[in-house]
Amino acid sequence: MIAAAALLTVTACGEQADTTDSGSGGGVDAPPASQELSRAPEEVPHDGPVPVGQIDSKALPEGYPVDVSVSDKGHTLTVVAQEGGCTKASAELAEETGERVTVTLIESKPADKNVMCTMDMRYPPLTVELDAPLGDREVVLDHEQATH
């Protein structure tokens, strides 16, 4: 009997009438989550995540993380890199112009091929210092492999 009453309550809640206003100014719908996270270029924060639309990650290997943020009033750029086993990740500021900032993510592997390595993946945050705040400049992420 209690289960039937609970089912009736759940069913009744699921059948509520649509109260969305059709434009007369009465109801306010919450924006989709994707709209809450996206920002127009003029709304780029001095500190916090860099909007995905402001990042060019075409040169990164498939599956590489794309996570960039700014701090220190836009002067410090933090990029999440990927390393694993014996590889080590580092970041270099390759270019800084009025239109874009290019960061090269370097994955260094041991020169000795006979080194035993673990199979773990790590995602270290790497920072580069900018001469001027990032603002609405494009962040270009480049990737290269090296040996150490």
N, C-alpha and C positions, 0 to 999 in steps of 0.2 A: 504494500500500500504506500509506504514512504517512497519507494523507488518510482512508483507511478506518479506521485505528486511532484517529485523532483523532475521527472521527464516532462511532465506537463508544464512546469515552470520554465525549463530550458526551451521547450518548443515555443512557448508563448513569447519569450524574450527574442527568439530568432525570427518571429513574425511581426516585429514592430513595423508600423507604417513608415514609409520614407518621408522624412520631414525636411529634406534638403530644399532650401528655397530656390526658386527658379529665376532669381534675379531681382526680386523686389527689395533686397537689402536686409532681409530678416536674418538669414542663417549665414554662418561663416564656416567654411570647410578648412581643415588643416591642410597645409601643402604636403605633397608627397615627400618622403624622406630625402629623395635625390635632390629636390629643390632646396631643402634646408642646407644641404652640404655644399651646393654649388654657389659660387660667388661671381659677381660681375667683376671685370678687371679693376674698376675703380674702388672696389670693396676689398682688395687684396690687403690682408693684415700685415702689420709690421712684424708680428710674432704669431706663430701658429703654422698649421699645415698650408702648403702651397696647393692651390686648386689644380686638379688633374689636367684641366684644359690649358694650363700654363706650363706643362712639362712635356718635353719631346723625349720619349724613351725608345724611339725606333731602333737605336743602335745597341740596345741591351739584348742579351740572349733571351730566348723564349722562357717564360716562367720566372724571370728575375723580378724581385720586388720593385715597385715604383712608389716610394714613400719619401717625400721631401718636405722639410719644414724650415722655417726661419725663426731666429731669435735675435736677441741683442738689437732690437729696433731695426731688424731687417739686414743686419751686417753679418750674421753667422748663418750659413746654410748647412743643414744637417740632412744627409742622404743615407738611407738604410742600404747597406751593401749585402752581398752574399759571399760566404766563404765556407769551406768545409774540409774535413780531413787535414791534409797538410797545406792547403792553400791559405793565403793570407790576403785580405782585402785592404786597399788603401784608396784614398781619393786625392786628386790634384785639381786645383782650379786651372783649367786649360786656357780659358779666355773670359774676359769680362768687358762687354761693350755696352752701349746705351740701349741696345735692343735685346741682348741675350747674355746669359751666363752659362758657360760650358764647363761641366765637371766630368773629368775622366775617372772612372772607377777601374782600378787595376787589380787583377786577380793574379797573384804571384804563386807559382808552383815551384817545388824544389827541383833543382837541376838534376839531382841524382834520382834516376828512375827506380832504384832499388829500395827506396825508403818506404817503410810500411806506414800506411795512413789509416785513420779511423774513417767511418762512413757517416759522420755527423754533419749537419748543416747548421751554420750560425749566421745571424743577421746583425752584424755590428753597425751601430750608428756612427757615421764618419762626418767630420765637420770641415768646412773650408770657410775662410774669412773673406768677405767681400769689401772692396774699397768704398762702395756706395750701397745704400739699402737696396734690396732686391726690387721692391715696388712691383710693377706689372711686367717686368722683363721676363722673357721666356727662359726656362731652365732646360738646357740640353744635356742629357746624360749620355756619355760615351763610355765604351768598355774596351779594355785591352787586356791581354794576357802576357805575363812576363815570367821569367824564372829567377830564382834566388839561390 
